[in-house]
């Protein structure tokens, strides 16, 4: 099945919101990691989201160092491969901070606009603008400006208020003020007031979530932040105005906390740290067990079969696929593809 159409993507989000489940949103950096995600979603009969960050895009472009070009390359690969799987895949870009809007997000939007003018489908389904470092009024103003452009091409915008702690992709919020880690109900109401009349958007409201690596129980979440904010939105504009919420920084979260957020409207959960480890861990094991075959030791020639990147690469993909499959189960999206 080709990458989801704008109509199908909106159906995915609405189905998840009504059904109390969420889509794993998997950060990828290469054809290999994208393939791992595609197989996992197909194996679990789950629709899903594949996304690229600024750093992932830059990595994918190699020595060219062009984050937008790298993201385009990955997206084109997913468009080709998704046709071979019977689930819906949406393409998204992750945290785009204000300084990268002109060099990352807008070139991708322009690429979609060019494709539509030629009668081709959108390149990406949605993009995230992370204006959380800006004053709220400035964040909302820029989000409004972007969404007004997005709707002309059936693109969905993801926004964030409050700050996800920790560090991701070289952007650190490790010393963010404690109050910034929690989105207020007033902010959630204001976002709905300004953006909802324009078009469809997703909202990464923060509730103590933190990017990075943590043991279960070390991250102190307050999912009731989401509950109370959604209730405030419903009181002001009606229940149908409640947000499509996004859960960032989920590593170290207890499963019962994740499930609680699903009841409050979380429809998308970003997964990056855990899949990075799942991709790398089996390679480490392989290399340590076969060190004398992957290295030319004491004048020997090693074993081409073992140091062929395809040999250990497929093991890496398998590990990542298995972790994403677990995420589908945890987020209750297993077996719920709109195509099943």
Order of alpha helices (4+ residues) and beta strands (2+ residues): alpha-beta-alpha-beta-alpha-alpha-beta-alpha-beta-alpha-beta-beta-beta-alpha-beta-beta-alpha-beta-alpha-beta-alpha-alpha-alpha-alpha
